[in-house]
Amino acid sequence: MYNFESAKISYAAMGIDIEKALETLADIPISLHCWQGDDVLGFDGSDSLDGGIQTTGNYPGRARTPDELMADIEKAMSLMPGKKRLNLHASYAFLGDDKGKIDRDAYEPRHFAKWVEFAKRIGLDGIDFNPTFFGHPKMKNGLTLSSPDDETRDFWIRHGIATRRIAQYFADEMGSPCLFNVWIPDGLKDVPADRLGPRLLLKDSLDKIFAEKLPGVIDAVESKVFGIGVESYTVGSNEFYQNYAALNGICCLLDNGHYHPTEVVSDKIPALLAFHDKIALHITRGVRWDSDHVVLFEDEVKEIAKEIVRNNAINKVLIGLDYFDASINRIGAWVMGQHSVQKALLYALLSPDAQMRDLQNNASFGKLMFMQEKIKTLPLGAIWEEYLARQGLNDDWYSEIEEYEDKVLSFRK
């Protein structure tokens, strides 16, 4: 059984500075997605999901109001180590007296002021933001920015412009850049007659949304292979968005559940780093074709973390979580995912990358394989427990989840 001091000796024998790794890990921000807490419904009128999105399960305790969601987020974050950010969708606006009077194309910073107050109160590193192009009656035939209907497309362009200015408000208020990420559900259930036309309309719509340069806003676009109901054709494909991002100098966001099951985002990270100063991630866990399972400490998450660390890209890769599981305690799901990503980053930080790179460059592939395998059995757990202790936490956090469920969630009917 390893304790921290004996674990340090094991890692030091491979030339690894544990103290430096722990210091670095504590300073890597992870953006927590608000939509895990209420099953992606938001507070601007939607009572069901569409646009290729589906949440399964009916575990009790879903947040029904902004106050409940904030309380749940605060509880979850109290059990998470490291720097934390909040990732919001536009559908989580505080509309107040404006509810039913204004639509998404007229949202203003004042509708999100309470989120800023909340983020400052609990000491968050910043707020990231997403326009919400789903769960709305003005999705015409399942299309938004690529719709051939001018009125529909113009509405969603105005929504994009309005929310981007809200992103600038977040950046100004929090003193930290805001990642503004565009994902749309547009596509077709069956074989299309025209694949190019919708993409040209999407390109034009994006040009209008991103036309104004806004300080503090990091613009991003996010692709997807397909969604439920749009199995045959997705307008915002990987090839489309990677080209658009490269040509327009914006960020490409990689969601590791948005590709074919045999594709891995870990390999895409260094490919994009060759051309982009910044890239963004939504980390999830794909099971077959379903992408939104709670993140675990599994191989692809480890590989993603390794590519961030070994390429000195900690300040270049913006890390966020994106999943929604309604079959288990939602707060526990948040904590599990954040811990898993932090654990993967620690695993990566405790790797002798310089030595292994030299072995590869010298074609010492047998010894490289030996070292890669040896690392897998080093006592990571003891280092992780020490990290949690230094953050005022411990690895037996689920007891607090059960207590919160008994005292708070169980009364939500």
MITORLUM-558763 format. One record per residue (C-alpha): residue number from 0; x, y, z. Coordinates in Angstrom, 1 decimal. Example, Ala and Ser with C-alpha at 12.3 -4.5 7.8 and 13.67 -1.06 7.14 Angstrom:
<marmis>
n 0&xx 12.3&yy -4.5&zz 7.8
n 1&xx 13.7&yy -1.1&zz 7.1
</marmis>
This chain:
<marmis>
n 0&xx 0.0&yy 0.0&zz 0.0
n 1&xx 1.5&yy 3.3&zz -1.1
n 2&xx 1.4&yy 6.5&zz 0.9
n 3&xx 2.3&yy 9.9&zz -0.5
n 4&xx 5.9&yy 9.9&zz 0.5
n 5&xx 6.6&yy 6.4&zz -0.9
n 6&xx 4.7&yy 7.3&zz -4.0
n 7&xx 7.0&yy 10.4&zz -4.5
n 8&xx 10.0&yy 8.1&zz -4.4
n 9&xx 8.6&yy 5.9&zz -7.1
n 10&xx 7.9&yy 8.9&zz -9.4
n 11&xx 11.2&yy 10.6&zz -8.6
n 12&xx 13.0&yy 7.5&zz -9.7
n 13&xx 11.7&yy 8.3&zz -13.2
n 14&xx 12.6&yy 12.0&zz -12.9
n 15&xx 9.1&yy 13.3&zz -12.3
n 16&xx 8.6&yy 16.4&zz -10.1
n 17&xx 5.4&yy 15.7&zz -8.2
n 18&xx 5.2&yy 19.1&zz -6.5
n 19&xx 5.4&yy 20.8&zz -9.8
n 20&xx 2.6&yy 18.5&zz -11.2
n 21&xx 0.3&yy 19.3&zz -8.3
n 22&xx 0.9&yy 23.0&zz -8.6
n 23&xx 0.2&yy 22.9&zz -12.3
n 24&xx -3.0&yy 20.8&zz -11.9
n 25&xx -4.5&yy 23.2&zz -9.4
n 26&xx -4.2&yy 26.0&zz -11.9
n 27&xx -5.9&yy 24.3&zz -14.9
n 28&xx -9.5&yy 25.6&zz -15.2
n 29&xx -12.3&yy 23.2&zz -16.2
n 30&xx -15.6&yy 24.6&zz -17.4
n 31&xx -18.7&yy 22.9&zz -15.8
n 32&xx -21.8&yy 22.7&zz -18.0
n 33&xx -24.9&yy 24.0&zz -16.3
n 34&xx -27.2&yy 21.7&zz -18.3
n 35&xx -26.4&yy 18.5&zz -16.4
n 36&xx -28.5&yy 19.8&zz -13.5
n 37&xx -31.9&yy 20.2&zz -15.2
n 38&xx -31.7&yy 17.8&zz -18.1
n 39&xx -30.9&yy 20.6&zz -20.7
n 40&xx -34.4&yy 22.2&zz -20.4
n 41&xx -33.4&yy 25.7&zz -19.4
n 42&xx -35.6&yy 28.4&zz -18.1
n 43&xx -37.0&yy 30.2&zz -21.2
n 44&xx -40.0&yy 28.0&zz -21.8
n 45&xx -38.9&yy 24.7&zz -23.3
n 46&xx -40.4&yy 21.6&zz -21.7
n 47&xx -38.9&yy 19.0&zz -24.0
n 48&xx -35.8&yy 18.5&zz -26.1
n 49&xx -35.4&yy 18.4&zz -29.8
n 50&xx -32.6&yy 19.0&zz -32.4
n 51&xx -31.2&yy 15.5&zz -32.1
n 52&xx -30.7&yy 15.7&zz -28.3
n 53&xx -32.2&yy 13.3&zz -25.9
n 54&xx -31.9&yy 12.9&zz -22.1
n 55&xx -32.7&yy 9.5&zz -20.7
n 56&xx -33.7&yy 8.7&zz -17.1
n 57&xx -36.0&yy 10.2&zz -14.5
n 58&xx -33.9&yy 10.2&zz -11.3
n 59&xx -35.5&yy 12.4&zz -8.7
n 60&xx -34.2&yy 15.9&zz -7.8
n 61&xx -33.9&yy 17.7&zz -11.2
n 62&xx -33.4&yy 21.4&zz -10.7
n 63&xx -36.6&yy 23.2&zz -11.7
n 64&xx -35.7&yy 26.8&zz -11.0
n 65&xx -32.6&yy 29.0&zz -11.4
n 66&xx -32.2&yy 29.1&zz -7.6
n 67&xx -32.3&yy 25.3&zz -7.4
n 68&xx -29.8&yy 24.9&zz -10.3
n 69&xx -27.4&yy 27.4&zz -8.7
n 70&xx -27.6&yy 25.6&zz -5.3
n 71&xx -26.9&yy 22.3&zz -7.0
n 72&xx -23.9&yy 23.8&zz -9.0
n 73&xx -22.5&yy 25.3&zz -5.8
n 74&xx -22.8&yy 22.0&zz -4.0
n 75&xx -21.1&yy 20.1&zz -6.8
n 76&xx -18.3&yy 22.7&zz -7.1
n 77&xx -17.7&yy 22.5&zz -3.4
n 78&xx -16.6&yy 18.9&zz -4.0
n 79&xx -14.3&yy 19.6&zz -6.9
n 80&xx -10.6&yy 20.5&zz -6.8
n 81&xx -8.8&yy 23.0&zz -9.0
n 82&xx -10.0&yy 26.1&zz -10.9
n 83&xx -13.5&yy 26.1&zz -12.1
n 84&xx -15.5&yy 27.9&zz -14.7
n 85&xx -19.2&yy 27.8&zz -15.6
n 86&xx -20.5&yy 27.0&zz -19.0
n 87&xx -23.9&yy 28.4&zz -19.7
n 88&xx -26.5&yy 28.0&zz -22.5
n 89&xx -28.6&yy 31.0&zz -23.6
n 90&xx -31.8&yy 29.1&zz -22.6
n 91&xx -30.8&yy 29.7&zz -18.9
n 92&xx -31.6&yy 33.4&zz -19.1
n 93&xx -33.3&yy 35.1&zz -16.1
n 94&xx -36.1&yy 36.7&zz -18.1
n 95&xx -38.3&yy 37.8&zz -15.2
n 96&xx -41.0&yy 40.2&zz -16.4
n 97&xx -39.7&yy 39.8&zz -20.0
n 98&xx -40.7&yy 36.1&zz -20.1
n 99&xx -43.2&yy 35.7&zz -23.0
n 100&xx -42.5&yy 39.3&zz -24.2
n 101&xx -39.1&yy 38.9&zz -25.8
n 102&xx -37.6&yy 36.1&zz -27.8
n 103&xx -34.0&yy 34.7&zz -27.9
n 104&xx -33.0&yy 37.2&zz -30.6
n 105&xx -33.5&yy 40.0&zz -28.1
n 106&xx -31.7&yy 38.6&zz -25.0
n 107&xx -29.4&yy 41.2&zz -23.3
n 108&xx -26.7&yy 41.1&zz -20.6
n 109&xx -29.2&yy 42.1&zz -17.9
n 110&xx -30.9&yy 38.7&zz -18.4
n 111&xx -27.7&yy 37.0&zz -17.2
n 112&xx -26.6&yy 39.4&zz -14.5
n 113&xx -27.6&yy 37.0&zz -11.7
n 114&xx -25.3&yy 34.4&zz -13.2
n 115&xx -22.4&yy 36.9&zz -13.0
n 116&xx -23.3&yy 37.6&zz -9.4
n 117&xx -23.4&yy 33.9&zz -8.6
n 118&xx -20.0&yy 33.2&zz -10.4
n 119&xx -18.3&yy 36.0&zz -8.5
n 120&xx -19.8&yy 34.9&zz -5.2
n 121&xx -18.5&yy 31.4&zz -5.4
n 122&xx -15.1&yy 32.5&zz -6.8
n 123&xx -15.3&yy 31.1&zz -10.4
n 124&xx -12.5&yy 31.7&zz -12.9
n 125&xx -14.9&yy 32.8&zz -15.6
n 126&xx -18.1&yy 32.1&zz -17.6
n 127&xx -18.3&yy 30.5&zz -21.0
n 128&xx -21.4&yy 30.8&zz -23.2
n 129&xx -23.4&yy 29.0&zz -25.9
n 130&xx -26.2&yy 30.3&zz -28.0
n 131&xx -29.1&yy 27.9&zz -27.8
n 132&xx -30.3&yy 26.7&zz -31.3
n 133&xx -32.7&yy 24.0&zz -30.1
n 134&xx -35.7&yy 23.6&zz -27.9
n 135&xx -37.6&yy 26.4&zz -29.7
n 136&xx -40.6&yy 26.7&zz -32.0
n 137&xx -38.7&yy 28.8&zz -34.5
n 138&xx -36.6&yy 25.8&zz -35.6
n 139&xx -38.3&yy 25.3&zz -38.9
n 140&xx -38.2&yy 21.8&zz -40.2
n 141&xx -35.3&yy 21.2&zz -37.8
n 142&xx -33.2&yy 23.9&zz -39.3
n 143&xx -31.8&yy 27.2&zz -37.9
n 144&xx -28.8&yy 28.9&zz -39.4
n 145&xx -29.0&yy 26.8&zz -42.6
n 146&xx -32.7&yy 27.1&zz -43.1
n 147&xx -33.8&yy 28.1&zz -46.7
n 148&xx -36.5&yy 30.2&zz -45.1
n 149&xx -35.1&yy 33.8&zz -44.8
n 150&xx -37.2&yy 34.7&zz -41.7
n 151&xx -36.1&yy 31.6&zz -39.8
n 152&xx -32.5&yy 32.1&zz -40.6
n 153&xx -32.5&yy 35.8&zz -39.8
n 154&xx -34.0&yy 35.1&zz -36.4
n 155&xx -31.2&yy 32.7&zz -35.5
n 156&xx -28.6&yy 35.1&zz -36.9
n 157&xx -29.9&yy 37.7&zz -34.6
n 158&xx -29.8&yy 35.3&zz -31.7
n 159&xx -26.2&yy 34.5&zz -32.5
n 160&xx -25.3&yy 38.2&zz -32.6
n 161&xx -27.2&yy 39.0&zz -29.4
n 162&xx -25.6&yy 36.1&zz -27.4
n 163&xx -22.1&yy 36.9&zz -28.6
n 164&xx -22.5&yy 40.4&zz -27.1
n 165&xx -23.6&yy 38.7&zz -23.9
n 166&xx -20.3&yy 36.7&zz -24.0
n 167&xx -18.4&yy 40.0&zz -24.1
n 168&xx -20.4&yy 41.1&zz -21.1
n 169&xx -19.3&yy 37.9&zz -19.3
n 170&xx -15.6&yy 38.5&zz -20.3
n 171&xx -15.7&yy 42.1&zz -19.1
n 172&xx -17.5&yy 41.3&zz -15.8
n 173&xx -15.3&yy 38.3&zz -14.9
n 174&xx -12.0&yy 39.7&zz -16.1
n 175&xx -11.5&yy 36.5&zz -18.1
n 176&xx -12.1&yy 35.6&zz -21.8
n 177&xx -15.4&yy 34.0&zz -22.6
n 178&xx -15.5&yy 31.0&zz -24.9
n 179&xx -18.5&yy 31.5&zz -27.3
n 180&xx -19.3&yy 28.2&zz -28.9
n 181&xx -21.8&yy 27.7&zz -31.8
n 182&xx -23.4&yy 24.3&zz -32.2
n 183&xx -26.5&yy 23.9&zz -34.3
n 184&xx -28.7&yy 20.8&zz -34.7
n 185&xx -29.4&yy 21.3&zz -38.4
n 186&xx -29.6&yy 18.2&zz -40.6
n 187&xx -31.9&yy 15.7&zz -42.3
n 188&xx -33.3&yy 12.4&zz -41.3
n 189&xx -33.1&yy 10.9&zz -44.7
n 190&xx -30.9&yy 11.2&zz -47.8
n 191&xx -30.6&yy 14.8&zz -48.9
n 192&xx -31.0&yy 16.1&zz -52.5
n 193&xx -28.6&yy 19.1&zz -51.8
n 194&xx -25.7&yy 18.8&zz -49.4
n 195&xx -23.9&yy 22.0&zz -50.5
n 196&xx -26.7&yy 24.5&zz -50.4
n 197&xx -27.4&yy 24.3&zz -46.6
n 198&xx -23.7&yy 24.6&zz -45.9
n 199&xx -23.4&yy 27.8&zz -48.0
n 200&xx -26.3&yy 29.2&zz -46.1
n 201&xx -24.6&yy 28.2&zz -42.8
n 202&xx -21.4&yy 29.8&zz -43.9
n 203&xx -23.2&yy 33.1&zz -44.7
n 204&xx -25.0&yy 33.0&zz -41.3
n 205&xx -21.8&yy 32.5&zz -39.4
n 206&xx -20.1&yy 35.3&zz -41.3
n 207&xx -22.8&yy 37.6&zz -40.1
n 208&xx -22.7&yy 36.4&zz -36.5
n 209&xx -18.9&yy 36.7&zz -36.3
n 210&xx -18.6&yy 40.0&zz -38.3
n 211&xx -18.0&yy 42.2&zz -35.3
n 212&xx -14.7&yy 41.8&zz -33.5
n 213&xx -15.4&yy 41.6&zz -29.7
n 214&xx -12.6&yy 41.9&zz -27.2
n 215&xx -12.5&yy 39.1&zz -24.7
n 216&xx -14.6&yy 36.7&zz -26.8
n 217&xx -13.0&yy 33.5&zz -28.0
n 218&xx -15.3&yy 32.3&zz -30.9
n 219&xx -15.6&yy 28.6&zz -31.6
n 220&xx -17.6&yy 26.3&zz -33.8
n 221&xx -18.5&yy 22.7&zz -32.9
n 222&xx -19.2&yy 19.8&zz -35.3
n 223&xx -21.2&yy 16.6&zz -34.9
n 224&xx -21.5&yy 13.4&zz -36.9
n 225&xx -25.3&yy 13.1&zz -36.5
n 226&xx -28.2&yy 13.4&zz -34.1
n 227&xx -31.4&yy 11.7&zz -33.4
n 228&xx -33.8&yy 12.5&zz -36.3
n 229&xx -30.9&yy 13.9&zz -38.4
n 230&xx -29.1&yy 10.6&zz -39.0
n 231&xx -28.4&yy 11.0&zz -42.8
n 232&xx -27.0&yy 14.5&zz -43.0
n 233&xx -25.5&yy 17.0&zz -40.6
n 234&xx -24.9&yy 20.5&zz -42.0
n 235&xx -22.2&yy 21.4&zz -39.4
n 236&xx -19.8&yy 18.6&zz -40.2
n 237&xx -16.2&yy 18.3&zz -39.0
n 238&xx -14.8&yy 19.1&zz -42.4
n 239&xx -17.0&yy 22.2&zz -42.7
n 240&xx -16.2&yy 23.6&zz -39.3
n 241&xx -12.5&yy 22.9&zz -39.4
n 242&xx -12.2&yy 24.7&zz -42.7
n 243&xx -14.4&yy 27.5&zz -41.5
n 244&xx -12.4&yy 28.0&zz -38.3
n 245&xx -9.0&yy 27.9&zz -40.1
n 246&xx -10.1&yy 30.4&zz -42.8
n 247&xx -11.6&yy 32.8&zz -40.3
n 248&xx -9.1&yy 32.6&zz -37.4
n 249&xx -11.5&yy 31.2&zz -34.8
n 250&xx -11.4&yy 28.3&zz -32.5
n 251&xx -12.4&yy 24.7&zz -33.4
n 252&xx -14.2&yy 22.9&zz -30.6
n 253&xx -13.8&yy 19.2&zz -30.4
n 254&xx -16.4&yy 17.1&zz -28.6
n 255&xx -15.1&yy 13.6&zz -28.2
n 256&xx -18.7&yy 12.2&zz -28.5
n 257&xx -19.3&yy 13.9&zz -31.9
n 258&xx -17.3&yy 11.6&zz -34.1
n 259&xx -17.4&yy 8.1&zz -35.5
n 260&xx -16.8&yy 5.6&zz -32.6
n 261&xx -13.4&yy 4.7&zz -34.1
n 262&xx -12.2&yy 8.3&zz -34.3
n 263&xx -10.3&yy 9.7&zz -31.3
n 264&xx -10.1&yy 13.4&zz -30.3
n 265&xx -6.7&yy 12.8&zz -28.7
n 266&xx -5.2&yy 12.5&zz -32.1
n 267&xx -7.0&yy 15.5&zz -33.4
n 268&xx -5.6&yy 17.8&zz -30.7
n 269&xx -2.0&yy 17.8&zz -31.9
n 270&xx -3.1&yy 18.0&zz -35.5
n 271&xx -5.0&yy 21.2&zz -34.8
n 272&xx -2.3&yy 22.6&zz -32.6
n 273&xx 0.0&yy 22.6&zz -35.6
n 274&xx -2.3&yy 25.4&zz -37.1
n 275&xx -4.3&yy 27.0&zz -34.2
n 276&xx -3.2&yy 29.0&zz -31.2
n 277&xx -6.2&yy 27.8&zz -29.3
n 278&xx -8.6&yy 24.9&zz -29.5
n 279&xx -11.5&yy 24.0&zz -27.2
n 280&xx -12.8&yy 20.7&zz -25.9
n 281&xx -16.1&yy 19.3&zz -24.7
n 282&xx -15.2&yy 16.2&zz -22.9
n 283&xx -17.9&yy 13.5&zz -22.7
n 284&xx -18.0&yy 9.7&zz -22.9
n 285&xx -19.4&yy 8.0&zz -26.0
n 286&xx -21.1&yy 4.6&zz -25.7
n 287&xx -21.7&yy 3.3&zz -29.2
n 288&xx -23.4&yy 6.2&zz -30.9
n 289&xx -24.6&yy 8.0&zz -27.8
n 290&xx -22.2&yy 10.7&zz -26.8
n 291&xx -23.4&yy 12.2&zz -23.5
n 292&xx -22.5&yy 9.7&zz -20.7
n 293&xx -20.7&yy 10.8&zz -17.5
n 294&xx -16.9&yy 11.2&zz -18.1
n 295&xx -14.9&yy 8.4&zz -16.4
n 296&xx -11.1&yy 7.9&zz -15.9
n 297&xx -10.8&yy 5.8&zz -19.0
n 298&xx -8.3&yy 5.4&zz -21.8
n 299&xx -9.4&yy 8.2&zz -24.3
n 300&xx -9.7&yy 10.8&zz -21.5
n 301&xx -6.2&yy 9.9&zz -20.4
n 302&xx -5.0&yy 10.2&zz -24.0
n 303&xx -6.7&yy 13.6&zz -24.4
n 304&xx -5.0&yy 14.8&zz -21.2
n 305&xx -1.6&yy 13.5&zz -22.3
n 306&xx -1.8&yy 15.4&zz -25.6
n 307&xx -2.6&yy 18.6&zz -23.8
n 308&xx 0.3&yy 18.2&zz -21.3
n 309&xx 3.0&yy 16.7&zz -23.5
n 310&xx 2.5&yy 19.4&zz -26.2
n 311&xx 2.8&yy 22.2&zz -23.6
n 312&xx -0.8&yy 23.2&zz -24.5
n 313&xx -2.3&yy 23.7&zz -21.1
n 314&xx -2.8&yy 27.4&zz -21.9
n 315&xx -3.9&yy 26.6&zz -25.5
n 316&xx -6.6&yy 24.0&zz -24.9
n 317&xx -9.8&yy 25.2&zz -23.3
n 318&xx -11.4&yy 22.3&zz -21.3
n 319&xx -15.1&yy 22.0&zz -20.7
n 320&xx -17.5&yy 19.1&zz -19.8
n 321&xx -20.6&yy 18.2&zz -21.8
n 322&xx -22.9&yy 15.3&zz -20.8
n 323&xx -26.3&yy 14.9&zz -19.3
n 324&xx -27.4&yy 11.8&zz -17.4
n 325&xx -30.8&yy 11.8&zz -15.8
n 326&xx -30.5&yy 8.2&zz -14.7
n 327&xx -28.3&yy 8.9&zz -11.6
n 328&xx -27.9&yy 11.7&zz -9.1
n 329&xx -27.1&yy 14.7&zz -11.3
n 330&xx -24.8&yy 16.3&zz -8.8
n 331&xx -22.8&yy 13.2&zz -8.4
n 332&xx -22.5&yy 13.0&zz -12.2
n 333&xx -21.0&yy 16.5&zz -12.3
n 334&xx -18.4&yy 15.7&zz -9.6
n 335&xx -17.5&yy 12.3&zz -11.1
n 336&xx -16.8&yy 13.9&zz -14.5
n 337&xx -14.8&yy 16.8&zz -13.2
n 338&xx -12.7&yy 14.5&zz -10.9
n 339&xx -12.1&yy 12.1&zz -13.9
n 340&xx -10.7&yy 14.9&zz -16.1
n 341&xx -8.6&yy 16.2&zz -13.2
n 342&xx -7.3&yy 12.7&zz -12.5
n 343&xx -6.4&yy 12.3&zz -16.2
n 344&xx -4.5&yy 15.6&zz -16.2
n 345&xx -2.6&yy 14.5&zz -13.1
n 346&xx -1.8&yy 11.2&zz -14.8
n 347&xx -0.5&yy 13.1&zz -17.8
n 348&xx 1.5&yy 15.5&zz -15.6
n 349&xx 3.2&yy 12.6&zz -13.9
n 350&xx 4.6&yy 11.2&zz -17.2
n 351&xx 8.3&yy 11.4&zz -18.2
n 352&xx 7.5&yy 13.0&zz -21.6
n 353&xx 10.9&yy 14.3&zz -22.4
n 354&xx 12.5&yy 10.9&zz -21.9
n 355&xx 9.9&yy 9.2&zz -23.9
n 356&xx 10.1&yy 11.7&zz -26.7
n 357&xx 13.9&yy 11.1&zz -26.9
n 358&xx 13.3&yy 7.3&zz -27.1
n 359&xx 10.9&yy 7.8&zz -30.0
n 360&xx 13.3&yy 10.2&zz -31.8
n 361&xx 16.1&yy 7.6&zz -31.4
n 362&xx 13.9&yy 4.8&zz -32.6
n 363&xx 14.2&yy 3.0&zz -29.2
n 364&xx 10.7&yy 1.7&zz -29.6
n 365&xx 11.1&yy -1.3&zz -27.4
n 366&xx 12.2&yy 0.8&zz -24.4
n 367&xx 9.5&yy 3.3&zz -25.2
n 368&xx 6.9&yy 0.6&zz -24.9
n 369&xx 8.5&yy -0.6&zz -21.7
n 370&xx 8.3&yy 2.9&zz -20.1
n 371&xx 4.7&yy 3.5&zz -21.3
n 372&xx 3.7&yy 0.2&zz -19.6
n 373&xx 5.6&yy 0.9&zz -16.4
n 374&xx 3.9&yy 4.3&zz -15.9
n 375&xx 0.5&yy 2.6&zz -15.9
n 376&xx 1.2&yy 0.8&zz -12.6
n 377&xx 2.8&yy 3.7&zz -10.7
n 378&xx 0.9&yy 4.8&zz -7.5
n 379&xx -1.3&yy 7.5&zz -9.0
n 380&xx -3.9&yy 7.0&zz -6.3
n 381&xx -1.7&yy 8.2&zz -3.5
n 382&xx -0.8&yy 11.4&zz -5.4
n 383&xx -4.5&yy 12.0&zz -6.2
n 384&xx -5.5&yy 11.7&zz -2.5
n 385&xx -2.7&yy 14.1&zz -1.5
n 386&xx -4.0&yy 16.6&zz -4.1
n 387&xx -7.5&yy 16.4&zz -2.8
n 388&xx -6.3&yy 16.8&zz 0.8
n 389&xx -4.4&yy 20.0&zz -0.2
n 390&xx -7.6&yy 21.2&zz -1.7
n 391&xx -9.5&yy 20.5&zz 1.5
n 392&xx -11.3&yy 17.5&zz 0.0
n 393&xx -11.2&yy 13.8&zz 0.2
n 394&xx -12.0&yy 10.8&zz -2.1
n 395&xx -15.1&yy 9.8&zz -0.1
n 396&xx -17.2&yy 12.6&zz -1.5
n 397&xx -20.2&yy 10.5&zz -2.4
n 398&xx -21.4&yy 10.5&zz 1.2
n 399&xx -22.0&yy 14.3&zz 0.9
n 400&xx -24.0&yy 13.7&zz -2.3
n 401&xx -26.2&yy 11.2&zz -0.4
n 402&xx -26.7&yy 13.7&zz 2.4
n 403&xx -27.6&yy 16.5&zz 0.0
n 404&xx -30.0&yy 14.2&zz -1.8
n 405&xx -31.7&yy 13.3&zz 1.5
n 406&xx -31.9&yy 16.9&zz 2.8
n 407&xx -32.6&yy 18.8&zz -0.5
n 408&xx -33.2&yy 16.8&zz -3.6
n 409&xx -35.7&yy 14.4&zz -2.1
n 410&xx -38.2&yy 17.2&zz -1.4
n 411&xx -38.4&yy 18.2&zz -5.1
n 412&xx -41.5&yy 16.7&zz -6.6
</marmis>
